[in-house]
């Protein structure tokens, strides 16, 4: 199983710093929990402390957004508290082939040099080295595939990924709903 190199995007709360995946958080992460726990070529794993409705997106550096979950009208966004896995195998992965940031420091699997290693924190990266961003948006309010597609359809991509990441939650979350957005940058080397 291949893991993906990740860079820290923005500020990370102290509560998320213990998670395996370096990620930025917005909204109410203390309410919903740690967010991403593992990222692989064919799946995304996350954990919730309480029930919520989850949407998984891939944001390209250009600002284009690909919806990974929910993708069909029968997909249920509601998730119970606990660990969850969303398969990304049905849609061609934007991160093929994934590369772990940092070169192996020994012949043993899982041993990497500290610079850029997922387990030790990401090294400072320029935005040119980021291939895209996994975005997990969790909210109390129910949301459907049609809701997400209709909200994303008229969006302009001005400002690239940074501007798009700022606009996603206000666009998708109903006013007054509690939400958290977890963002993990993927770095290809």
C-alpha positions in Angstrom: 0.0 0.0 0.0 1.4 3.4 -1.0 1.0 6.5 1.2 1.0 10.0 -0.1 3.4 12.8 0.7 1.6 15.6 2.5 2.4 19.2 3.3 0.9 21.4 6.0 -1.4 24.0 4.6 -2.1 27.0 6.8 -2.3 26.7 10.6 -3.0 23.4 12.3 -4.8 23.4 15.7 -3.0 21.7 18.6 -5.8 19.1 18.7 -5.1 18.0 15.1 -1.3 18.1 15.5 -1.4 14.5 17.0 -3.1 13.1 13.8 -1.0 11.2 11.3 -1.9 13.5 8.4 -0.7 17.1 8.4 -3.8 19.1 7.7 -5.2 22.6 8.2 -8.6 23.0 9.8 -11.4 25.6 9.7 -14.7 25.7 11.4 -15.2 23.6 14.4 -12.7 20.7 14.4 -13.0 20.2 18.1 -16.7 19.4 17.6 -16.2 16.8 14.8 -12.8 15.4 15.6 -9.4 14.7 14.1 -10.5 14.6 10.4 -8.0 12.8 8.0 -6.2 9.9 9.5 -4.7 8.3 6.4 -4.5 9.0 2.7 -3.8 6.3 0.1 -4.0 6.1 -3.7 -7.4 4.4 -3.6 -9.0 5.6 -0.4 -9.2 8.4 2.2 -9.6 7.5 5.9 -11.0 9.9 8.5 -12.4 9.9 12.0 -15.3 11.7 13.5 -16.1 12.2 17.2 -19.8 12.7 16.5 -22.2 12.1 13.6 -21.9 14.4 10.6 -22.4 14.7 6.9 -19.2 14.3 4.9 -18.2 15.6 1.5 -14.8 14.8 -0.1 -13.3 17.1 -2.7 -10.0 17.4 -4.7 -8.9 21.0 -5.3 -6.4 21.5 -8.1 -3.8 24.3 -7.8 -5.7 26.0 -10.7 -8.8 26.2 -8.4 -10.8 23.5 -10.3 -12.7 21.2 -7.9 -13.5 17.5 -8.4 -16.2 15.9 -6.3 -15.1 12.5 -4.9 -18.0 11.9 -2.5 -20.9 11.8 -2.8 -20.9 11.0 -6.5 -24.2 9.2 -6.9 -27.7 10.2 -5.8 -27.9 7.1 -3.6 -24.7 8.0 -1.7 -25.5 8.9 1.9 -23.3 11.7 3.3 -24.4 11.0 6.9 -21.6 9.3 8.9 -21.7 8.0 12.5 -19.0 8.8 15.0 -16.0 6.6 14.5 -13.5 5.7 11.7 -14.5 5.9 8.1 -13.1 5.1 4.7 -14.2 6.7 1.4 -13.0 4.8 -1.7 -11.5 7.0 -4.4 -11.0 4.1 -6.8 -14.2 4.7 -8.9 -12.8 8.0 -10.1 -9.3 8.1 -11.6 -7.0 9.3 -8.8 -5.5 12.8 -9.2 -2.4 11.5 -7.4 -1.1 8.6 -9.5 1.4 7.4 -8.7 1.7 8.7 -5.1 5.1 9.4 -3.7 6.1 9.5 -0.1 7.8 12.8 0.6 11.3 12.0 1.9 13.6 9.3 0.8 13.9 6.0 2.6 16.6 6.1 5.2 17.0 2.4 5.5 15.8 -0.8 3.8 13.0 -1.3 6.3 9.5 -0.2 5.3 8.2 2.9 7.0 11.6 4.4 7.7 12.0 7.8 6.2 14.3 10.9 6.6 12.7 13.6 8.7 12.5 16.2 5.9 9.0 16.0 4.4 8.0 12.8 6.1 4.3 12.3 6.8 5.1 10.9 10.2 7.4 13.8 11.3 5.7 16.7 9.7 6.1 18.3 6.4 9.0 20.5 5.3 8.2 24.0 4.1 7.0 23.7 0.5 6.4 26.3 -2.2 2.9 26.2 -3.7 4.5 25.1 -7.0 5.3 21.7 -5.5 1.7 21.1 -4.4 -0.2 18.8 -6.8 -3.6 19.4 -5.1 -5.6 19.4 -1.9 -7.8 16.7 -0.4 -10.7 18.6 1.3 -13.0 16.8 3.8 -16.0 19.0 4.7 -18.1 17.7 7.6 -21.3 19.4 8.7 -24.4 18.9 10.8 -26.8 19.7 8.0 -27.6 17.0 5.4 -26.3 17.5 1.9 -26.9 15.6 -1.3 -24.9 14.9 -4.5 -27.2 17.3 -6.3 -26.7 20.0 -3.7 -22.9 19.8 -4.0 -22.9 19.7 -7.8 -25.4 22.6 -8.1 -23.3 24.7 -5.7 -20.0 24.0 -7.4 -21.2 24.3 -11.0 -21.3 28.1 -11.3 -18.0 28.7 -9.4 -15.3 30.7 -11.0 -11.7 29.5 -10.5 -10.1 32.9 -10.1 -7.5 33.1 -7.4 -6.5 29.4 -7.8 -6.7 26.8 -5.0 -6.2 29.3 -2.1 -9.2 31.3 -3.1 -11.3 28.2 -3.8 -10.4 26.8 -0.3 -11.7 30.0 1.2 -15.0 29.8 -0.7 -15.9 26.1 -0.3 -17.4 26.1 3.2 -19.5 29.3 2.9 -20.8 27.9 -0.4 -21.7 24.4 0.8 -22.7 24.8 4.4 -26.1 26.2 5.3 -26.1 29.3 7.5 -26.1 28.4 11.2 -24.9 24.8 10.7 -21.8 23.6 12.7 -19.1 22.5 10.3 -15.4 21.6 10.0 -13.2 21.6 6.9 -10.0 19.6 6.9 -7.4 20.3 4.1 -4.3 18.2 3.3 -1.9 19.3 0.5 -0.5 16.5 -1.7 3.1 17.0 -2.8 4.5 15.1 -5.8 8.2 14.8 -6.1 
